[in-house]
């Protein structure tokens, strides 16, 4: 099954998710919504900033970084597709389609 996860900020962390899939999606959302270097003692988790880069270049670098981050920090998920778009506010919205490894 394919799940879609976005970089909407986590409002509340569920410390006892109802399923493994829910836990994986929460972890992926945390990766996508975390700014790189913002977590003490775990500075490499999250995505970097791409301010003032050409849009196509920023999108390509973000897609590459999303794949690398998920592969490194949430090994139970496999990235199927990464999409990004600029919202009216100027914020980059990232949508990732993931497949849970070992689940059919």
Beta strands, then each sheet from edge to edge (+ up, - down):
strand 1: 2-6
strand 2: 77-86
strand 3: 92-100
sheet 1: 1+ 3- 2+
end
